[in-house]
Amino acid sequence: MPAATPRIVYLNGAFLPENEAHISIFDRGFLFGDGIYEVTAVLDGKLIDSPLHMARLERSVREIGGTLPISTDEIVAIEKRLVAENALTEGVVYLQYTRGAEDRNFLYSEDLAPTLLLFTQAKTLEHVAAVEKGLKVKIVADQRWERRDIKSVCLLPQVLAKRIAKAEGCDEAWMVEDGYVTEGASSTAYIITHDDKIVTRGNGHATLPGCTRLAILDLAREQGLTIEERPFSVDEAMSAQEACLTSASNFIVPITSIDGKPVGDGKAGPMFKRLRTLYMENARRTAV
Ligand SMILES: Cc1ncc(COP(=O)(O)O)c(C=O)c1O
């Protein structure tokens, strides 16, 4: 069988076939998890919610005292070139920034050149079974650090949470702290109350400020829907009318069971359907 054509990736100023792109064994992203990432969806060959992802990237890098080696406009141009060169119509662009490579030491040289890597990944995002069927969620303890607002590459707690979820036949883990859901292992968590309120945690250090969340809540507000930005408990989620999650690679999908118990009637609900329609229309209209 002929080998698949290698993807073109971007690494530190160069566009290269993936098998020719190499990162140092001394890279601090590898040795310390000293890095930041972003994932931007691609639909019809265009970037979704791009300004939101670039704003969050800048913020994350600033919060760890780093500096992007190029502007976000240049990053978006690189993303567009990767999408074009790899003929990507649907999937994601992954970006990773790390502090750079030097001999191992907790402290780093102030003039260290950062590592910047971007690659595309083809994936069906829009027409997926989860939109009709819903996802199953497993409740797990939130074992992460206290700056979850920074999109750090240190994802071991989420890897372990998803492993537990999978072992229980679930699709996503909802992480819980002090009885309240913080967020999904790689998504923002919502419930819809019986009086049609959309409930999700407010932004702060406890969760990642989701770009899809920001877009969805703006659209919901424009429609006059009621939003409560507050923590919700596992018990409240179990007795909610609907539940759903958002993320760049899922957009918005319904959650139809939590720890094996159906949410509402166990089917994708009307609020989810309304939000999904609003979001998909807006995502396409604002894609770049
Ligand atoms: C922990 C966590 N929360 C929320 C999200 C959703 O963020 P976004 O909508 O920007 O993809 C993600 C996405 O990876 C995540 O990892």
The ligand as an ORCA input file, in Angstrom:
! r2SCAN-3c Opt
* xyz 0 1
  C     -10.837     21.852     29.766
  C     -11.538     22.449     28.591
  N     -12.627     23.207     28.790
  C     -13.301     23.754     27.764
  C     -12.902     23.548     26.456
  C     -13.676     24.176     25.329
  O     -12.982     25.275     24.793
  P     -13.180     25.685     23.269
  O     -14.653     25.925     23.100
  O     -12.415     26.927     23.132
  O     -12.682     24.553     22.441
  C     -11.765     22.778     26.199
  C     -11.286     22.552     24.822
  O     -10.314     21.892     24.579
  C     -11.063     22.219     27.299
  O      -9.956     21.469     27.103
*
